[in-house]
Amino acid sequence: MVEVLKCDDIKFSTVDLVCFTWLEKKEDEEKDDDSANSDGEQVNLEDSLPLVKAVEYNTRYTTLPTIWIGVVENTLTGATAHDLSAEILKITRKYEIINVEVGFRESEAQLSLARSTTTTMAKT
């Protein structure tokens, strides 16, 4: 996939595989805001509640896996994105990966170099 992006001189910053998920909200549900008490003071509930498994009462939706490509701002047109998506999906089908989507977003990744520590052990 990276080769396809390089061939078209696309200025991409990242290529990620993601799934998105959300809970369906019923129309009569109010937004829960547990971060403040009745006096409006902020409360950190994580400190006071025991660890429990979440219970979901609504339907959870999850998208198909998405190849999410970050491109540098103002460097990709809709027509080019459409053509690239078709090329990428050809590659996935070649490997029998069929239930996948392709999406683009504007982003610029910054390289963060972590300081590594090397320990040398003396031979005895």
Secondary structure, 3 states (H helix, E strand, C coil): CHHHHHHCCCCEEEEEEECCEEECCCCCCCCCCCCECCCCCECCHHHHCCCCCCCCCCCEEECCCEEEEEECCCCCCHHHHHHHHHHHHHHHHHCCCCCCEEEEEECCCCCCCCCCCCCCCCCC
